[in-house]
Amino acid sequence: MMRPSLLTADAPSMADSLPNINFGFDDLRDRMARFTEKFDTFIATGRRQVLEERNRFRINVAELQEDQRLRKKEIETLAQKSSSHAQAVEKEAAETAEMHAAIASITQQRDARAQHRDRIRSEIASIRKQIAQRVTAQQEYTKEVDAHAQSNGPELDFWQSYLGMRIDGVGMADRLKFVFSCVDERNWEREAWFELDMGRSDYQVVNVKPKVEPEGVERCLQRLNENRDLGQFLKAMRGLTVAAMK
């Protein structure tokens, strides 16, 4: 039997004569498609995670900035409070020092017033003692004057009634003014007078008008202080003034 010609249509081709080889392209395509899908999913997931982490980072940064701002504000507030507190403490210290100074001044014034009070009490006690002594002396002097008045009363009445003499006060307890009239023959209304100080143990003549001899006044006072005879003393003083009028 003859072999069919290779050039005819019915003749088998060389490809038909090759072995049938399965390369698995379909499976590879499926696997590549599944890989691509997983990779896209991975990329999408990673991108989403990156975005979420970026957002969380931004949120954290914003929160940190806000927290920093609040902390800074709190620090400023605390600094202001600290400054106010320091000023308050300084003011309180100044007020305390001023109060201590005022207390010291008041204490000093109190001590000074206490000393002044004690001094015044001592002076009052001394004055009371002096007053008591003067009262006693005045009482003794009053008794003595009364005694002299009783003994010299009639004679003084005689002098006042018949010899033109009167007794005036001079505004002082221990001083009297004796006024003589009818001592000048040329002018009967002219008066002569002298003041007698009886506040001491020895009487003294302090003023005389008209001017008389000092030696004569001293002699009259000496006799008066020796015998306390006021009538004799007045007679002698009248004689001195009459002599001075001539």
Accessible surface in RSA format (square Angstrom, percent):
REM  Atomic radii and reference values for relative SASA: ProtOr
REM  Chains: A
REM  Algorithm: Lee & Richards
REM  Probe-radius: 1.40
REM  Slices: 20
REM RES _ NUM      All-atoms   Total-Side   Main-Chain    Non-polar    All polar
REM                ABS   REL    ABS   REL    ABS   REL    ABS   REL    ABS   REL
RES MET A   1   237.31 122.9 151.06 100.0  86.25 205.4 127.14 108.1 110.17 146.0
RES MET A   2   174.09  90.2 154.76 102.4  19.33  46.0 119.53 101.6  54.56  72.3
RES ARG A   3   215.80  90.6 192.59  98.2  23.20  55.2  76.50 104.6 139.30  84.4
RES PRO A   4    93.96  68.5  75.23  68.6  18.73  68.1  86.22  71.2   7.74  48.1
RES SER A   5    58.85  49.7  44.31  59.1  14.54  33.5  37.44  79.7  21.41  30.0
RES LEU A   6   135.89  75.7 113.95  81.5  21.93  55.1 113.95  80.0  21.93  59.0
RES LEU A   7   173.01  96.4 140.39 100.4  32.62  82.0 144.01 101.1  29.00  78.0
RES THR A   8    73.29  52.1  61.24  62.1  12.05  28.7  62.56  84.0  10.73  16.2
RES ALA A   9   106.04  97.5  62.53  96.5  43.51  99.0  75.14 105.8  30.91  81.9
RES ASP A  10   139.01  97.4 110.16 109.6  28.85  68.2  37.41  88.0 101.60 101.3
RES ALA A  11    15.13  13.9   0.37   0.6  14.77  33.6   0.38   0.5  14.75  39.1
RES PRO A  12    90.38  65.9  72.81  66.4  17.57  63.9  81.52  67.3   8.86  55.1
RES SER A  13    58.13  49.1  45.62  60.9  12.51  28.8  49.93 106.3   8.20  11.5
RES MET A  14   163.44  84.6 158.66 105.0   4.77  11.4 119.70 101.8  43.74  57.9
RES ALA A  15    70.42  64.8  55.26  85.3  15.16  34.5  56.00  78.9  14.42  38.2
RES ASP A  16   113.99  79.8  82.26  81.9  31.72  75.0  27.14  63.9  86.84  86.6
RES SER A  17    89.23  75.4  51.54  68.8  37.69  86.8  49.51 105.4  39.71  55.6
RES LEU A  18   123.44  68.7 109.95  78.7  13.49  33.9 110.14  77.3  13.31  35.8
RES PRO A  19   104.67  76.3  83.77  76.4  20.90  76.0  95.12  78.5   9.55  59.4
RES ASN A  20   157.54 108.6 117.73 113.8  39.81  95.9  40.84  98.3 116.70 112.8
RES ILE A  21   113.93  64.8  90.26  67.2  23.67  57.0  93.65  67.4  20.28  55.0
RES ASN A  22   144.05  99.3 109.18 105.5  34.88  84.0  37.56  90.4 106.50 102.9
RES PHE A  23   146.76  73.4 111.76  69.2  35.00  91.1 118.03  71.6  28.73  82.2
RES GLY A  24    29.27  36.1   0.00   N/A  29.27  36.1  25.28  69.4   3.98   8.9
RES PHE A  25   126.55  63.3 121.52  75.3   5.03  13.1 121.73  73.8   4.82  13.8
RES ASP A  26    96.47  67.6  95.11  94.7   1.36   3.2  33.01  77.7  63.46  63.3
RES ASP A  27    79.23  55.5  75.05  74.7   4.18   9.9  28.73  67.6  50.50  50.4
RES LEU A  28    90.79  50.6  90.01  64.4   0.78   2.0  90.56  63.6   0.23   0.6
RES ARG A  29   144.32  60.6 139.18  71.0   5.14  12.2  67.99  92.9  76.33  46.3
RES ASP A  30    73.11  51.2  71.48  71.1   1.64   3.9  10.06  23.7  63.06  62.9
RES ARG A  31   136.30  57.2 131.86  67.2   4.44  10.6  21.41  29.3 114.89  69.6
RES MET A  32   105.08  54.4 104.65  69.3   0.43   1.0  79.12  67.3  25.96  34.4
RES ALA A  33    60.54  55.7  47.53  73.3  13.01  29.6  55.53  78.2   5.01  13.3
RES ARG A  34   126.14  53.0 124.60  63.5   1.55   3.7  59.61  81.5  66.53  40.3
RES PHE A  35   125.20  62.6 122.35  75.8   2.86   7.4 124.55  75.5   0.66   1.9
RES THR A  36    67.16  47.8  65.57  66.5   1.59   3.8  50.07  67.2  17.09  25.8
RES GLU A  37   119.50  68.6 114.74  86.8   4.76  11.3  40.83  79.0  78.66  64.2
RES LYS A  38   148.23  72.3 141.63  86.9   6.61  15.7  86.60  77.9  61.63  65.7
RES PHE A  39    99.37  49.7  95.16  58.9   4.21  10.9  99.03  60.0   0.34   1.0
RES ASP A  40    80.12  56.1  75.33  75.0   4.79  11.3  29.17  68.7  50.95  50.8
RES THR A  41    79.83  56.8  74.90  75.9   4.94  11.8  60.64  81.5  19.19  29.0
RES PHE A  42   139.61  69.8 134.49  83.3   5.11  13.3 139.16  84.4   0.45   1.3
RES ILE A  43    66.05  37.6  63.35  47.2   2.70   6.5  64.84  46.7   1.22   3.3
RES ALA A  44    50.26  46.2  43.90  67.7   6.36  14.5  47.60  67.0   2.65   7.0
RES THR A  45    40.68  28.9  40.68  41.2   0.00   0.0  31.40  42.2   9.28  14.0
RES GLY A  46    22.67  28.0   0.00   N/A  22.67  28.0  22.24  61.0   0.43   1.0
RES ARG A  47   153.65  64.5 146.55  74.7   7.10  16.9  48.86  66.8 104.78  63.5
RES ARG A  48   124.15  52.1 122.72  62.6   1.43   3.4  51.91  70.9  72.24  43.8
RES GLN A  49    93.53  52.3  93.33  68.2   0.21   0.5  20.94  44.6  72.60  55.1
RES VAL A  50    77.87  51.2  76.91  69.6   0.95   2.3  77.29  67.2   0.58   1.6
RES LEU A  51    84.18  46.9  84.05  60.1   0.13   0.3  84.09  59.1   0.09   0.2
RES GLU A  52    78.18  44.9  75.98  57.5   2.20   5.2  27.35  52.9  50.84  41.5
RES GLU A  53    98.53  56.6  94.15  71.2   4.38  10.4  25.15  48.6  73.38  59.9
RES ARG A  54   114.08  47.9 107.93  55.0   6.15  14.6  25.85  35.3  88.23  53.5
RES ASN A  55    73.36  50.6  72.29  69.9   1.07   2.6  18.22  43.9  55.13  53.3
RES ARG A  56   124.84  52.4 123.77  63.1   1.07   2.5  62.50  85.4  62.34  37.8
RES PHE A  57   131.97  66.0 130.02  80.5   1.95   5.1 131.56  79.8   0.41   1.2
RES ARG A  58   145.42  61.1 139.24  71.0   6.18  14.7  49.78  68.0  95.64  58.0
RES ILE A  59    97.17  55.3  94.74  70.6   2.42   5.8  97.12  69.9   0.05   0.1
RES ASN A  60    74.12  51.1  73.60  71.1   0.52   1.3  15.02  36.2  59.10  57.1
RES VAL A  61    46.99  30.9  46.92  42.5   0.08   0.2  46.99  40.8   0.00   0.0
RES ALA A  62    54.44  50.1  48.97  75.6   5.47  12.4  50.76  71.5   3.68   9.8
RES GLU A  63   103.15  59.2  96.59  73.1   6.56  15.6  41.62  80.5  61.54  50.2
RES LEU A  64   120.03  66.8 116.77  83.5   3.26   8.2 117.07  82.2   2.96   8.0
RES GLN A  65   110.77  61.9 105.31  77.0   5.46  13.0  34.02  72.4  76.75  58.2
RES GLU A  66    76.92  44.2  74.17  56.1   2.75   6.6  40.36  78.1  36.56  29.9
RES ASP A  67    55.55  38.9  54.10  53.8   1.45   3.4  16.07  37.8  39.48  39.4
RES GLN A  68   126.04  70.5 121.83  89.0   4.21  10.0  38.12  81.1  87.92  66.7
RES ARG A  69   124.15  52.1 119.13  60.7   5.02  11.9  69.02  94.3  55.13  33.4
RES LEU A  70    71.38  39.8  70.99  50.8   0.39   1.0  71.16  50.0   0.22   0.6
RES ARG A  71   119.21  50.1 118.99  60.7   0.23   0.5  42.09  57.5  77.12  46.7
RES LYS A  72   129.57  63.2 128.05  78.6   1.52   3.6  71.58  64.4  58.00  61.8
RES LYS A  73   123.46  60.2 121.82  74.7   1.64   3.9  68.89  62.0  54.57  58.1
RES GLU A  74    88.76  51.0  86.29  65.3   2.47   5.9  34.62  67.0  54.14  44.2
RES ILE A  75   112.46  64.0 111.60  83.1   0.86   2.1 111.89  80.6   0.57   1.6
RES GLU A  76    99.28  57.0  92.40  69.9   6.88  16.4  41.38  80.0  57.89  47.3
RES THR A  77    53.85  38.3  52.09  52.8   1.76   4.2  36.45  49.0  17.40  26.3
RES LEU A  78   112.74  62.8 109.65  78.4   3.08   7.8 109.95  77.2   2.78   7.5
RES ALA A  79    58.67  53.9  46.45  71.7  12.22  27.8  53.82  75.8   4.85  12.9
RES GLN A  80   127.45  71.3 121.00  88.4   6.45  15.4  35.91  76.4  91.54  69.4
RES LYS A  81   127.43  62.2 122.13  74.9   5.30  12.6  74.25  66.8  53.17  56.6
RES SER A  82    69.68  58.9  61.36  81.9   8.32  19.2  30.27  64.5  39.41  55.2
RES SER A  83    56.18  47.5  48.53  64.8   7.64  17.6  32.09  68.3  24.08  33.7
RES SER A  84    60.95  51.5  55.62  74.2   5.33  12.3  32.94  70.2  28.01  39.2
RES HIS A  85   122.40  66.9 117.42  81.6   4.98  12.7  80.68  83.1  41.72  48.5
RES ALA A  86    56.81  52.2  48.51  74.9   8.31  18.9  53.40  75.2   3.41   9.0
RES GLN A  87   117.58  65.8 113.00  82.6   4.59  10.9  36.54  77.8  81.04  61.5
RES ALA A  88    55.16  50.7  46.26  71.4   8.90  20.2  52.13  73.4   3.03   8.0
RES VAL A  89    73.83  48.6  73.06  66.1   0.78   1.9  73.19  63.6   0.65   1.8
RES GLU A  90   124.75  71.6 118.81  89.9   5.93  14.1  46.08  89.1  78.66  64.2
RES LYS A  91   135.98  66.3 130.14  79.9   5.84  13.9  78.25  70.4  57.74  61.5
RES GLU A  92   110.75  63.6 109.55  82.9   1.20   2.9  32.71  63.3  78.05  63.7
RES ALA A  93    58.42  53.7  46.83  72.3  11.59  26.4  53.99  76.0   4.43  11.7
RES ALA A  94    60.42  55.6  48.30  74.5  12.12  27.6  56.40  79.4   4.03  10.7
RES GLU A  95    84.61  48.6  81.90  62.0   2.71   6.5  30.96  59.9  53.65  43.8
RES THR A  96    58.32  41.5  56.92  57.7   1.40   3.3  41.52  55.8  16.80  25.4
RES ALA A  97    61.49  56.5  51.49  79.5  10.00  22.8  56.86  80.1   4.63  12.3
RES GLU A  98   124.07  71.2 117.14  88.6   6.93  16.5  45.87  88.7  78.20  63.8
RES MET A  99   118.63  61.4 113.56  75.2   5.07  12.1  81.48  69.3  37.16  49.2
RES HIS A 100   113.99  62.3 109.34  76.0   4.65  11.9  80.16  82.6  33.83  39.4
RES ALA A 101    62.59  57.6  50.12  77.3  12.48  28.4  57.95  81.6   4.65  12.3
RES ALA A 102    45.95  42.3  38.19  58.9   7.76  17.7  45.32  63.8   0.63   1.7
RES ILE A 103    91.74  52.2  91.02  67.8   0.73   1.8  91.64  66.0   0.10   0.3
RES ALA A 104    60.23  55.4  49.84  76.9  10.40  23.6  56.45  79.5   3.78  10.0
RES SER A 105    48.72  41.2  44.89  59.9   3.83   8.8  26.75  57.0  21.98  30.8
RES ILE A 106   112.13  63.8 111.80  83.3   0.33   0.8 111.80  80.5   0.33   0.9
RES THR A 107    47.90  34.1  46.76  47.4   1.14   2.7  34.10  45.8  13.80  20.9
RES GLN A 108   131.31  73.4 126.64  92.6   4.67  11.1  38.98  83.0  92.34  70.0
RES GLN A 109    89.66  50.1  86.70  63.4   2.96   7.0  29.14  62.0  60.52  45.9
RES ARG A 110   146.34  61.4 141.74  72.3   4.60  11.0  65.71  89.8  80.64  48.9
RES ASP A 111    61.94  43.4  60.49  60.2   1.45   3.4  21.39  50.3  40.55  40.4
RES ALA A 112    54.28  49.9  47.04  72.6   7.24  16.5  50.13  70.6   4.15  11.0
RES ARG A 113   169.95  71.4 165.93  84.6   4.02   9.6  57.03  77.9 112.92  68.4
RES ALA A 114    30.45  28.0  27.61  42.6   2.83   6.4  29.83  42.0   0.61   1.6
RES GLN A 115   118.95  66.5 114.20  83.5   4.74  11.3  32.99  70.2  85.96  65.2
RES HIS A 116    85.79  46.9  85.71  59.6   0.08   0.2  64.95  66.9  20.84  24.3
RES ARG A 117   116.15  48.8 113.47  57.8   2.68   6.4  43.51  59.5  72.64  44.0
RES ASP A 118    72.47  50.8  66.06  65.7   6.41  15.2  29.90  70.4  42.57  42.5
RES ARG A 119   123.06  51.7 117.16  59.7   5.90  14.0  55.72  76.2  67.34  40.8
RES ILE A 120    63.92  36.4  63.92  47.6   0.00   0.0  63.92  46.0   0.00   0.0
RES ARG A 121   144.16  60.5 138.49  70.6   5.67  13.5  50.07  68.4  94.09  57.0
RES SER A 122    72.75  61.5  62.35  83.2  10.41  24.0  31.83  67.8  40.92  57.3
RES GLU A 123    87.69  50.3  84.82  64.2   2.87   6.8  32.21  62.3  55.48  45.3
RES ILE A 124    71.51  40.7  71.06  52.9   0.45   1.1  71.51  51.5   0.00   0.0
RES ALA A 125    59.51  54.7  50.24  77.5   9.27  21.1  54.26  76.4   5.25  13.9
RES SER A 126    51.75  43.7  45.56  60.8   6.19  14.3  29.35  62.5  22.39  31.4
RES ILE A 127    89.54  51.0  89.54  66.7   0.00   0.0  89.54  64.5   0.00   0.0
RES ARG A 128   167.10  70.2 162.02  82.6   5.08  12.1  51.35  70.2 115.75  70.2
RES LYS A 129   135.01  65.9 128.42  78.8   6.59  15.7  76.88  69.2  58.13  61.9
RES GLN A 130    86.09  48.1  85.51  62.5   0.58   1.4  23.13  49.2  62.96  47.7
RES ILE A 131    91.98  52.3  91.65  68.3   0.33   0.8  91.98  66.2   0.00   0.0
RES ALA A 132    55.58  51.1  48.87  75.4   6.71  15.3  54.93  77.4   0.65   1.7
RES GLN A 133   101.75  56.9  93.24  68.1   8.51  20.3  41.60  88.5  60.15  45.6
RES ARG A 134   174.90  73.4 170.90  87.1   3.99   9.5  57.52  78.6 117.37  71.1
RES VAL A 135    69.47  45.7  67.50  61.1   1.97   4.7  69.41  60.3   0.06   0.2
RES THR A 136    70.02  49.8  70.01  71.0   0.00   0.0  45.32  60.9  24.70  37.3
RES ALA A 137    55.98  51.5  50.59  78.1   5.39  12.3  52.84  74.4   3.14   8.3
RES GLN A 138    78.92  44.1  76.93  56.2   1.99   4.7  39.15  83.3  39.78  30.2
RES GLN A 139   100.71  56.3  97.37  71.2   3.34   8.0  30.55  65.0  70.17  53.2
RES GLU A 140   106.89  61.4 101.71  77.0   5.17  12.3  35.89  69.4  71.00  58.0
RES TYR A 141    41.08  19.2  38.66  22.0   2.41   6.3  37.89  28.5   3.19   3.9
RES THR A 142    59.42  42.3  57.73  58.5   1.69   4.0  49.54  66.5   9.88  14.9
RES LYS A 143   147.04  71.7 139.99  85.9   7.04  16.8  87.12  78.4  59.92  63.8
RES GLU A 144    65.80  37.8  59.25  44.8   6.55  15.6  26.86  52.0  38.94  31.8
RES VAL A 145    53.02  34.9  52.57  47.6   0.44   1.1  52.74  45.8   0.28   0.8
RES ASP A 146    70.61  49.5  69.44  69.1   1.17   2.8  20.24  47.6  50.37  50.2
RES ALA A 147    54.57  50.2  45.83  70.7   8.74  19.9  49.15  69.2   5.42  14.4
RES HIS A 148    43.02  23.5  42.86  29.8   0.17   0.4  22.17  22.8  20.86  24.3
RES ALA A 149    48.00  44.1  40.62  62.7   7.38  16.8  44.35  62.5   3.65   9.7
RES GLN A 150   147.42  82.4 121.98  89.1  25.43  60.6  46.66  99.3 100.75  76.4
RES SER A 151    80.56  68.1  48.15  64.3  32.41  74.7  51.78 110.3  28.78  40.3
RES ASN A 152    12.61   8.7  12.59  12.2   0.01   0.0   0.56   1.3  12.05  11.6
RES GLY A 153    19.13  23.6   0.00   N/A  19.13  23.6  19.13  52.5   0.00   0.0
RES PRO A 154    95.78  69.8  84.17  76.7  11.61  42.2  90.06  74.4   5.72  35.5
RES GLU A 155    54.14  31.1  47.90  36.2   6.24  14.9  26.32  50.9  27.82  22.7
RES LEU A 156    24.93  13.9  24.93  17.8   0.00   0.0  24.93  17.5   0.00   0.0
RES ASP A 157    87.54  61.3  85.99  85.6   1.55   3.7  26.17  61.6  61.37  61.2
RES PHE A 158   100.17  50.1  97.04  60.1   3.13   8.1  99.75  60.5   0.42   1.2
RES TRP A 159     5.26   2.1   5.26   2.5   0.00   0.0   5.09   2.7   0.17   0.3
RES GLN A 160    77.88  43.5  60.17  44.0  17.71  42.2  14.29  30.4  63.59  48.2
RES SER A 161    83.76  70.8  45.48  60.7  38.28  88.2  25.93  55.2  57.83  81.0
RES TYR A 162   165.13  77.1 134.09  76.3  31.05  80.8  90.81  68.2  74.32  91.6
RES LEU A 163    57.91  32.2  53.51  38.3   4.39  11.0  57.90  40.7   0.01   0.0
RES GLY A 164    24.83  30.6   0.00   N/A  24.83  30.6  20.29  55.7   4.54  10.2
RES MET A 165     5.49   2.8   0.00   0.0   5.49  13.1   1.36   1.2   4.13   5.5
RES ARG A 166   110.78  46.5 109.67  55.9   1.11   2.6  53.91  73.7  56.87  34.5
RES ILE A 167    57.86  32.9  31.81  23.7  26.04  62.8  31.81  22.9  26.04  70.7
RES ASP A 168    46.08  32.3  41.44  41.3   4.64  11.0  18.47  43.5  27.61  27.5
RES GLY A 169    62.98  77.7   0.00   N/A  62.98  77.7  26.90  73.8  36.07  80.8
RES VAL A 170    47.48  31.2  15.09  13.7  32.39  78.0  25.41  22.1  22.07  59.9
RES GLY A 171    84.17 103.8   0.00   N/A  84.17 103.8  43.99 120.7  40.19  90.0
RES MET A 172   108.06  56.0  92.48  61.2  15.58  37.1  81.15  69.0  26.91  35.7
RES ALA A 173    95.66  88.0  52.23  80.6  43.43  98.8  64.84  91.3  30.82  81.6
RES ASP A 174    48.82  34.2  47.53  47.3   1.29   3.1   9.25  21.8  39.57  39.5
RES ARG A 175    49.66  20.8  48.95  25.0   0.70   1.7   0.90   1.2  48.76  29.6
RES LEU A 176    57.24  31.9  57.24  40.9   0.00   0.0  57.24  40.2   0.00   0.0
RES LYS A 177    51.82  25.3  51.82  31.8   0.00   0.0   6.32   5.7  45.50  48.5
RES PHE A 178     0.97   0.5   0.97   0.6   0.00   0.0   0.97   0.6   0.00   0.0
RES VAL A 179     3.98   2.6   3.03   2.7   0.95   2.3   3.03   2.6   0.95   2.6
RES PHE A 180     0.00   0.0   0.00   0.0   0.00   0.0   0.00   0.0   0.00   0.0
RES SER A 181    28.08  23.7  27.99  37.4   0.09   0.2  16.03  34.1  12.05  16.9
RES CYS A 182    61.91  46.8  53.63  59.8   8.28  19.5  12.11  30.7  49.80  53.7
RES VAL A 183     7.53   5.0   0.00   0.0   7.53  18.1   2.48   2.2   5.05  13.7
RES ASP A 184     8.44   5.9   7.63   7.6   0.81   1.9   0.81   1.9   7.63   7.6
RES GLU A 185   136.25  78.2 118.16  89.4  18.09  43.1  39.04  75.5  97.22  79.4
RES ARG A 186   187.85  78.9 149.65  76.3  38.21  91.0  85.60 117.0 102.25  62.0
RES ASN A 187    74.32  51.3  70.22  67.9   4.10   9.9  19.09  46.0  55.23  53.4
RES TRP A 188   144.58  58.0 137.31  66.5   7.27  17.1 114.72  61.2  29.86  48.4
RES GLU A 189   157.15  90.2 135.20 102.3  21.95  52.3  54.76 105.9 102.38  83.6
RES ARG A 190    99.22  41.7  92.42  47.1   6.80  16.2  28.80  39.4  70.42  42.7
RES GLU A 191    67.90  39.0  53.95  40.8  13.95  33.2  12.53  24.2  55.37  45.2
RES ALA A 192     0.00   0.0   0.00   0.0   0.00   0.0   0.00   0.0   0.00   0.0
RES TRP A 193    53.78  21.6  53.78  26.0   0.00   0.0  43.70  23.3  10.09  16.4
RES PHE A 194     0.00   0.0   0.00   0.0   0.00   0.0   0.00   0.0   0.00   0.0
RES GLU A 195    20.70  11.9  20.70  15.7   0.00   0.0   0.00   0.0  20.70  16.9
RES LEU A 196     0.00   0.0   0.00   0.0   0.00   0.0   0.00   0.0   0.00   0.0
RES ASP A 197    21.40  15.0  20.66  20.6   0.74   1.8   0.58   1.4  20.82  20.8
RES MET A 198    21.41  11.1  18.52  12.3   2.89   6.9   6.98   5.9  14.43  19.1
RES GLY A 199    43.66  53.8   0.00   N/A  43.66  53.8  10.71  29.4  32.95  73.8
RES ARG A 200   150.67  63.3 136.73  69.7  13.94  33.2  51.41  70.3  99.26  60.2
RES SER A 201    92.40  78.1  74.18  99.0  18.22  42.0  55.99 119.2  36.41  51.0
RES ASP A 202    82.62  57.9  82.00  81.6   0.62   1.5  17.34  40.8  65.28  65.1
RES TYR A 203    13.36   6.2  11.30   6.4   2.05   5.3   8.57   6.4   4.79   5.9
RES GLN A 204    71.85  40.2  71.85  52.5   0.00   0.0  17.43  37.1  54.42  41.3
RES VAL A 205    25.45  16.7   1.31   1.2  24.14  58.2   1.31   1.1  24.14  65.5
RES VAL A 206    56.29  37.0  26.17  23.7  30.12  72.6  31.99  27.8  24.29  65.9
RES ASN A 207    66.75  46.0  62.12  60.0   4.64  11.2  10.64  25.6  56.11  54.2
RES VAL A 208    42.89  28.2  16.84  15.2  26.06  62.8  16.84  14.6  26.06  70.7
RES LYS A 209   122.99  60.0 122.57  75.2   0.42   1.0  66.07  59.5  56.92  60.6
RES PRO A 210    23.16  16.9  19.38  17.7   3.78  13.7  23.16  19.1   0.00   0.0
RES LYS A 211   183.07  89.3 160.60  98.5  22.47  53.5 105.51  95.0  77.56  82.6
RES VAL A 212    16.70  11.0   3.79   3.4  12.91  31.1  10.07   8.7   6.63  18.0
RES GLU A 213   111.62  64.1 107.47  81.3   4.16   9.9  41.39  80.1  70.23  57.3
RES PRO A 214    86.64  63.1  81.00  73.8   5.64  20.5  86.42  71.3   0.23   1.4
RES GLU A 215   107.54  61.7 103.91  78.6   3.64   8.7  55.00 106.4  52.54  42.9
RES GLY A 216     1.33   1.6   0.00   N/A   1.33   1.6   0.94   2.6   0.39   0.9
RES VAL A 217    13.66   9.0  13.66  12.4   0.00   0.0  13.66  11.9   0.00   0.0
RES GLU A 218   111.26  63.9 109.35  82.7   1.91   4.5  40.58  78.5  70.68  57.7
RES ARG A 219   125.74  52.8 123.58  63.0   2.16   5.1  54.82  74.9  70.92  43.0
RES CYS A 220     4.96   3.8   3.86   4.3   1.10   2.6   0.64   1.6   4.32   4.7
RES LEU A 221    13.97   7.8  13.97  10.0   0.00   0.0  13.97   9.8   0.00   0.0
RES GLN A 222   109.39  61.2 103.95  76.0   5.44  12.9  30.80  65.6  78.58  59.6
RES ARG A 223    93.57  39.3  93.56  47.7   0.01   0.0  44.75  61.2  48.82  29.6
RES LEU A 224     2.64   1.5   1.31   0.9   1.33   3.4   2.13   1.5   0.51   1.4
RES ASN A 225    40.21  27.7  21.09  20.4  19.12  46.0   9.76  23.5  30.45  29.4
RES GLU A 226   127.46  73.2  89.98  68.1  37.49  89.3  44.78  86.6  82.68  67.5
RES ASN A 227    77.93  53.7  49.66  48.0  28.27  68.1  37.10  89.3  40.83  39.5
RES ARG A 228    59.28  24.9  51.51  26.3   7.77  18.5  25.57  34.9  33.71  20.4
RES ASP A 229    54.71  38.3  49.19  49.0   5.51  13.0  14.76  34.7  39.94  39.8
RES LEU A 230    28.54  15.9  28.54  20.4   0.00   0.0  28.54  20.0   0.00   0.0
RES GLY A 231     0.43   0.5   0.00   N/A   0.43   0.5   0.43   1.2   0.00   0.0
RES GLN A 232    78.56  43.9  75.13  54.9   3.44   8.2  29.86  63.6  48.70  36.9
RES PHE A 233     4.87   2.4   0.59   0.4   4.28  11.1   4.57   2.8   0.30   0.8
RES LEU A 234     0.00   0.0   0.00   0.0   0.00   0.0   0.00   0.0   0.00   0.0
RES LYS A 235   114.21  55.7 104.89  64.4   9.32  22.2  54.05  48.7  60.15  64.1
RES ALA A 236    26.88  24.7  12.31  19.0  14.57  33.1  24.11  34.0   2.77   7.3
RES MET A 237     0.00   0.0   0.00   0.0   0.00   0.0   0.00   0.0   0.00   0.0
RES ARG A 238    36.75  15.4  36.75  18.7   0.00   0.0  11.77  16.1  24.98  15.1
RES GLY A 239    39.22  48.4   0.00   N/A  39.22  48.4  33.34  91.5   5.88  13.2
RES LEU A 240    35.64  19.8  32.34  23.1   3.30   8.3  32.75  23.0   2.89   7.8
RES THR A 241     0.00   0.0   0.00   0.0   0.00   0.0   0.00   0.0   0.00   0.0
RES VAL A 242    39.78  26.2  39.76  36.0   0.02   0.1  39.76  34.6   0.02   0.1
RES ALA A 243    64.01  58.9  48.90  75.5  15.11  34.4  50.19  70.7  13.82  36.6
RES ALA A 244    39.73  36.5   5.93   9.2  33.80  76.9  18.00  25.4  21.73  57.5
RES MET A 245     9.32   4.8   2.56   1.7   6.76  16.1   4.49   3.8   4.83   6.4
RES LYS A 246   183.96  89.7 125.60  77.1  58.37 139.0  98.75  88.9  85.21  90.8
END  Absolute sums over single chains surface
CHAIN  1 A    20063.9      17752.3       2311.6      11349.5       8714.4
END  Absolute sums over all chains
TOTAL         20063.9      17752.3       2311.6      11349.5       8714.4
